[in-house]
């Protein structure tokens, strides 16, 4: 992609970088109200059967994912024009989703500025090693990495570790405003847990909220994972890295069924979001449909996204993802290449 094409593409998207107050308010209403209703129904159904509770908990988890998208937009200051309104609504949504607003806004902005940059990995990203890094790593690092990339750990233990534990602590070097916001979120969370445990019993609260949280957390991590881990993804070293190219080629278009697209706040149009984080989630589809170049991007579906589970390492030589099972073949090819290399 040339610099001229990149500038043209960003100009085409610029008109959509304005929030609509009524659309934002309506999204809060049509997201939070159903979530609360489903939560109450899930609790009431405990007296009948846990299977019935699941019937209400699963869609409630979907609406909690949608609440996170509101939080996410607020962190980008794209949900409202007013920054203070974004922070207030974002902090409240962060309490519901277990995320400290200021801290995550910082980490996520770093993610956007460095996504697909091999030399600037580590903040707001899923841990990804290159083939050479993995081969040079110690046995303990390899074991740790394999455990981390195991689906049961990444999508099972991962949500609990990140949302419940990691998010409770401030990052090193955080300013006072960021630290204060984390304390406010933590105290608010603790107060809500104590209140609802007193109101309906801690066992009932844990069953209902725990089920909803676990499902939504797993879905959230899955969405983030597949939108940056797919066939034909884009990763480059810093000297060759380009922001626009990283956005449209390093972020996938996750083509979901309409209901799932709505529940996930259009985040499947991830290429549009990375190109311009200031576009509110309810305008992402419009941008995609009205901007022809954005329609020719890596596209994955529910079925094809499952293939990403086997992508473990990035092969810098071939510029594609490989599985752990491919390692032996890669080592063999490297050895053959060394053996056939002519002596100087």
N, C-alpha and C positions, 0 to 999 in steps of 0.2 A: 504493500500500500504506500503510495507516494504521499509526501507532506501536503500536497495540494488536495488530494482525495480526502485525507484526514481532516483538513480544515473545512472542506465542503461538507463532509458528513456531520461534523459538530455544529455547523451552521444550520443544517437541516433539522437538527434535534433541538436547538436552542429555543424555538418558540413554545415548546412544550414544558419548559422549565419553570412553570408557574403553577402554584397550587390553587385549587378552587375551594374556598371556605365551606360552601354548602356541601360539596362532595366529600370533604374531609369529615365534617360533622356527621353526615349521613353514614359514612363508613364506620365511625365510632359507634353510632346507634345500632346499625345492622350487624355489628360484630360483638359488642359487649353485651347487649340485651339477650341475644340467643345463647351466649356463653353462660350467663347467669342462670337463665331458665333451664338449660341442659344440666348445669351443675346441681341445681335443686332437685331436678327429676332423678339424677343419678343417685343422690343421697336418699331420696324417698324410696327408690327402688331397692335399696339394700334390704329392706324388710321382706322383699319378695324373693329375689334371687340375684346373685352377683352377675349372672349372665345377662339379666335385664339391665343391670347397672352398666355393663359394657356397651349395651345398645345406646345408652345416652352418653357414656364417657368418650366413645370414639369420635362422634361428631363434635363433642365439647372440646376435644383435643385439637380438632381441625380449626375451631374458632380461636383457640389459644394460639395456634400458629398464626392466624390472621391478626391477632392482637400484637404478636411479635413484629409483624410486618409494619404495623402502625408505629411501634417503637422504633423500628429500623428506619422508617422514613423521617421520624422526628430527629433521629441522630444525624441524618443528612440535612436537616433543616428544610426538608422538601414537603412536609405535611401541612405546615402553615407558613405564611409569609413572616409572621412574627417569631423571632428566635425564642422569646420568653415562653410563648405558647407551646412551641416545640419542646422546650425543656420540661415544662409542667406536665404536659400530656405524656411525653416520653418517659419521665420519671415514674409516673403512675403505671404506665404500661410495662415499664421495667420491673416494678414491684410484682405485678401479676405474672411476669415471665421469668422472674429471678435474675434480672440483669441490671447492674448499676449503669445508669444513663451516661454520665460523663466518661466513665472509664471505657465503656464499650464504644462510645462515639469516637474516642481517640484511637483505639485499636483498630476499629473498622475503617477509619480514614487512612490509616497506614496500609491496611490491606488493599484498599483501592489504589493507593499510590504506588504499590509495589507488586500487585498481583501478576503472576507469571514471570517475575524477575528472579532468576535463579540466584543472583547475588544478594538479594534483599529479602530472603524468606525468614519467617520466624514470628512475625507479629500478626495476629488475626488470621493465621493460615492453619490448615491441616498439615501436620508433619509429613513432609515428602522428601525422600532421599533420592539422589541420582544413583545410577548403577555403580559408577566409580566410587562414590562416597560409601555406598553399602559394602563394596568389596574391600575397601580400605579400613572399614570400621572394626572395632573390637568385637569379640564374641558376645559380650554383654549388651553392646549397642545394637547388634543385629537381633538378639533375642528380644530386647525392649521394643525395637521397631516392628518386628513381626507380631508381637502381642498388640501393639498399638493399632496396627493395620488389620487385625483380626476383626471381622464384622461384629462378633459378639461383644468385643471390647469397645470398638468405635461407636456402635449404635446402641449398645446396651449399658455398659458401665460409663461410657463417655458422657452422656447427658447428666448422669448423677454427679460425676466428678466435676465437670465444668460448671453446670448451673448451680448446684448446691454448695460445692466447696470452693472452687477457684474464684467464682464471682463474688465471694464474700470478702475477699482481700484486695487491698489497693495495690496497684503496680508500683514498682520501685521508681522513684522520681516523680510521682504524681503530685500535682499542685494541690493547695488546700481546698479549692472549690471542688475538685474531683474527689478528694478524700471525703469531704463533707457529704457529697452526694451519695457516695457508697455507704456511709454511716446511716444516712437517712433511709436509704433503701433497706439496709439490714435491720434497722430498728422497726421499720414498718412491717417487714416480713415477719419478724419475731412476734410483733403485736398481733398480727392477723392469725398466725398459727396458734398462739395462746387463746385468742378470742374464740376461734372456731372449734378448738379442742374443748373449750369450756362449754360452748353452745351445743355441739352435737356429739361430743366425745372424741378423744384423740384417735381411737381406732377407726371410727367412721370417717373422720377427716382424712386420715392417712390413706384409707382405701380409695376414697373418691378422688382426692387431689393427687395422690400418688399415681393412680392409674392414668389420669388425664395428663399429668406432667410427663410420665414416662413415655407415653405414646407421642405426645407433641414434641418432646425433646428428641426422640429418635428420628422423627420425621424431619425436624429442623436440621439436624446434623446431616441426614441423608441428602436433603436439598442442597446444602452447602457443598457437600462432597461431590455429588454428581455434576454440579454446575462448573466445577473446575477440574474434574477428573473424568475425562472421556477421550475416545479415540479422536485423533487429529487435533488434540489440544495444542496450545501455544506456550512455550517456555523458552526464554532466551537469557543469555548473560547480559549484564547491565549495559555494556557498550552497544549491543544490538537490539536492546529492548525498546519497544515503541508503545506508548500509552494506548493509542486508538487500536492498534493491532492486538494488543493484549486484551482489550475490552471485547472486540468483535470476534476474535478467534480463540481467546483464552477463557471465554465465558460462554457456556452453551445456551442454546434456546431449548428449554425443556418443554416440549409440546405436550401438555397435559389435557385430560378431559375437562370440559368447561367447569364442572362443579369443583374439581380439584384445583383448577386454575384460579377460581374465585376464592376458595378457602385459603389458598396460599398467596393471596394478594398479588397475583400476576408476576411473582418473583421468578417464574420460569423464563420470562423475557430478560434473562440475566445479562445478556449481551447489551441490551439497551440500558439497563441499570448501570453497568460498569462504564459505558460510554458517557453517560450523564447521570450521576447520582442525584441531581437536583430535580429530576423528573419524578413526580409523585407516582406511587404504584398504580393508581387507577388510570394513568395515562400511558403506561408502558406498552400496552397492546396497540394503542392508536399510533404510537411512534413506530412500532414495528411494521404495521400495515401500510403506513403512509411513506415509509422510507425504503425504497427498493433495495439499496445495498445491504440493509440490515436483514433482509429476507434470505440472503445467500450466506448464511452463517452455519456453523456446526449445529445440527439439530438432533436431539435425542427424544425418545418416547419412553413410556413406562417400561416397555419390553426391552428396548435397546439399552436403557440406562442400567439394567441389571448386569450388563457386560462389564461395567466399570468396577465391579467387585473384584475382578481379577487383576486390575491395574494397581501395581504396588510401587514400582520404581520408574523414574524417568531416565530413559536412555538418551544421553546428550548426543551421541554419534548418529543415531537413527531418528532422533527427535520424535519419539513416541513412548507410550507407557508400555511396560512389560510386567509380567508376573514373576513371582519368586521361582516358579518352575522354569522360566526362561534363562535363569542365571547360568546354569551349566552350559547351555548352548552358547551363550555370550562369551563365557570364559574360554571355551574351546575355540571360538572364532578369533578371539584376541590372541590366543597362543599361536594359532596357525598364522595369523598376520605377522607376529613377531618372527616366527621361524622362516617365513618366506621373504622377509624383508632383506633386500640385497645389502651386502656389506659395502661400506664406503672405502 
